């Protein structure tokens, strides 16, 4: 189950980073600046893709443990 713990830990880290990005982009002084230049789009997309991969691995791990 160590891998299971690794997945949940990484998901929490990703969630935190996405939350930070969302808060940064919501700052009024960034409107027209970093947010408008879509500075965080690539990072956000990579984090979301990693989340999807981790959830898929987690699902496979749980299915394997049911067998």
C-alpha positions as CSV (number, residue, x, y, z in Angstrom):
1,X,0.0,0.0,0.0
2,X,3.0,2.3,-0.1
3,X,2.3,3.1,-3.7
4,X,-1.3,4.0,-2.7
5,X,0.1,6.5,-0.2
6,X,2.4,7.9,-2.8
7,X,-0.5,8.5,-5.1
8,X,-2.6,10.3,-2.5
9,X,0.4,12.4,-1.4
10,X,1.1,13.4,-5.0
11,X,-2.6,14.1,-5.7
12,X,-2.6,16.4,-2.7
13,X,0.5,18.2,-4.0
14,X,-1.1,18.7,-7.4
15,X,-4.3,20.0,-5.8
16,X,-2.3,22.5,-3.8
17,X,-0.4,23.7,-6.8
18,X,-3.5,24.1,-8.9
19,X,-5.1,26.0,-6.1
20,X,-2.1,28.4,-5.9
21,X,-2.3,28.9,-9.7
22,X,-6.0,29.7,-9.6
23,X,-5.5,32.2,-6.7
24,X,-2.6,33.8,-8.6
25,X,-4.6,34.1,-11.8
26,X,-7.5,35.6,-9.8
27,X,-5.4,38.5,-8.5
28,X,-6.6,41.8,-10.0
29,X,-3.0,43.0,-10.6
30,X,-2.3,40.0,-12.8
31,X,-5.3,40.6,-15.1
32,X,-3.9,41.8,-18.3
33,X,-0.5,40.5,-17.2
34,X,0.4,36.9,-16.4
35,X,-3.2,35.6,-16.4
36,X,-3.9,37.3,-19.7
37,X,-0.7,35.9,-21.3
38,X,-2.0,32.5,-20.2
39,X,1.3,31.9,-18.4
40,X,0.0,29.0,-16.3
41,X,-1.8,27.1,-19.1
42,X,0.9,24.6,-19.8
43,X,1.7,23.9,-16.2
44,X,-2.0,23.5,-15.4
45,X,-2.5,21.1,-18.3
46,X,0.5,19.0,-17.3
47,X,-0.7,18.8,-13.7
48,X,-4.2,17.8,-14.8
49,X,-2.7,15.1,-17.1
50,X,-0.6,13.8,-14.3
51,X,-3.7,13.7,-12.1
52,X,-5.6,11.6,-14.7
53,X,-2.6,9.2,-15.0
54,X,-2.4,8.8,-11.2
55,X,-6.1,8.2,-10.9
56,X,-5.9,5.6,-13.6
57,X,-2.9,3.9,-11.8
58,X,-4.8,4.0,-8.5
59,X,-7.9,2.4,-10.1
60,X,-5.7,-0.4,-11.6
61,X,-4.0,-0.9,-8.2
62,X,-7.4,-1.2,-6.4
63,X,-8.7,-3.6,-9.0
64,X,-5.6,-5.7,-8.7
65,X,-6.0,-5.8,-4.9
66,X,-9.7,-7.0,-5.3
67,X,-8.6,-10.0,-7.2
